[in-house]
Amino acid sequence: MTRWRAAVALSAFAVLTASACGSPQREFRPAGAVAGQPSGTAPAMKPAGVETAAAGTGLQVSVDWPGGLDAAQVAMVKALTDTYTAQWRAVTSRGKDTAYLRGVEDPATKDAYKLVHSFVDHKLSATGVAKMYSLRVASAMGRGAEIHACVDESGVKVVDRSGTPVAKQPAWTKPPKSTFFQAAAIRQGADGKWRIKLFQHAVYPHERAKECVR
């Protein structure tokens, strides 16, 4: 099978992110940093550490959190990590769990749906462990932000409805294509919730993907 991934030109991604932010995109910052963060009393920071979430029977998502994110930044990053996990839950539930759609809005809604149904429509699922790391808020202003992450799916196996691994595992489950760079343009709604507006993936041999290999 070919797993569907959104491929968006960087220029288009930057334009949409800038639009969501309400002004031109700011420069990239180190992990955990947000452009324009006000000075003053330091907010409570989330400690670094690995958190593992169940994404259905036999599948887990491991998130390696960086240190130094405040509560506002954690909420931004979780827009990506939670939606990624929810997409896998949709896959393992054969499409019955549609909670992932609550974390996206068009055009990302279409991309997320296509990814889930690249499994569901072929009666396939997955087991193993998917990993997210090198998480950071690349830019943020107003109600818009851009989140970056690395994803390693080398620990994922594609299985049939009986849970048996398919004989020919797809290329994206094996190095070097199993590791890729992911970015998300997110927007904060009137309800205060951050949702993904646009996905971007950089896969091997793109330099961004190479930087994610560890």
Secondary structure, 3 states (H helix, E strand, C coil): CCCCCCCCCHHHHHHHHHHHHCCCCCCCCCCCCCCCCCCCCCCCEECCEEEEEECCCCEEEEEEECCCEEHHHHHHHHHHHHHHHHHHHHHHCCCCCCHHHHHECCCHHHHHHHHHHHHHCCCEEEEEEEEEEEEEEEEEECCEEEEEEEEEEEEEEEEECCCCECCCCCHHHCCCCCEEEEEEEEEECCCCCEEEEEEEEECCCCHHHHHHCC
